[in-house]
């Protein structure tokens, strides 16, 4: 398993300041952790959001989806 900070490639922010992390399980599943909660999951290029969250977490989810969906 690898954990790294979500970069802000498509968002207007310079970074997410350590509040969003990508968890790569190395079995094809990638998860987004915003603050301390898993909020999105990607399997086989398909992103699933695990609920509705704050405006900031929604920004993290949009960035995750743009980077990891096929």
C-alpha positions as CSV (number, residue, x, y, z in Angstrom):
1,X,0.0,0.0,0.0
2,X,1.2,3.5,-0.9
3,X,-0.1,6.7,0.5
4,X,0.7,10.1,-1.0
5,X,-0.8,13.6,-1.0
6,X,-3.3,14.5,-3.7
7,X,-1.8,17.1,-6.1
8,X,-3.8,20.0,-7.4
9,X,-3.3,19.5,-11.2
10,X,-6.8,20.7,-12.3
11,X,-7.9,22.8,-9.4
12,X,-7.0,26.5,-9.2
13,X,-5.4,26.0,-5.7
14,X,-1.7,25.6,-5.5
15,X,-2.1,22.5,-3.3
16,X,-4.6,20.9,-0.8
17,X,-2.1,21.6,2.0
18,X,-2.0,18.0,3.3
19,X,-5.8,17.6,3.7
20,X,-6.3,15.1,0.9
21,X,-4.4,11.8,0.4
22,X,-4.5,9.0,-2.2
23,X,-4.3,5.5,-0.9
24,X,-3.1,3.0,-3.6
25,X,-3.8,-0.5,-2.4
26,X,-1.8,-1.9,-5.3
27,X,-4.5,-4.4,-6.2
28,X,-6.3,-2.0,-8.6
29,X,-8.2,-0.1,-5.9
30,X,-7.4,3.5,-5.2
31,X,-9.1,5.6,-2.5
32,X,-9.3,9.3,-1.6
33,X,-8.9,10.2,2.0
34,X,-10.1,13.8,2.7
35,X,-9.1,14.8,6.2
36,X,-9.6,11.5,8.1
37,X,-12.4,10.0,6.0
38,X,-12.4,7.8,2.9
39,X,-14.7,9.8,0.5
40,X,-14.1,8.2,-2.9
41,X,-12.9,5.0,-4.5
42,X,-11.6,4.1,-7.9
43,X,-11.7,0.6,-9.3
44,X,-10.9,-0.3,-12.9
45,X,-11.0,3.4,-13.9
46,X,-14.4,4.0,-12.4
47,X,-14.7,6.5,-9.6
48,X,-17.4,6.1,-6.9
49,X,-18.1,8.9,-4.4
50,X,-19.0,7.6,-1.0
51,X,-21.4,10.4,0.0
52,X,-21.9,14.2,-0.1
53,X,-19.4,16.3,1.8
54,X,-18.3,19.8,2.5
55,X,-17.3,22.2,-0.3
56,X,-13.6,21.6,0.4
57,X,-14.0,17.8,0.3
58,X,-16.1,18.1,-2.9
59,X,-13.1,19.9,-4.5
60,X,-10.9,17.0,-3.4
61,X,-13.4,14.5,-5.0
62,X,-13.5,16.4,-8.3
63,X,-9.7,16.5,-8.5
64,X,-9.5,12.8,-7.7
65,X,-12.1,12.0,-10.3
66,X,-10.3,14.0,-13.0
67,X,-7.0,12.4,-12.2
68,X,-8.1,8.8,-11.9
69,X,-11.2,8.1,-14.0
70,X,-10.6,6.4,-17.3
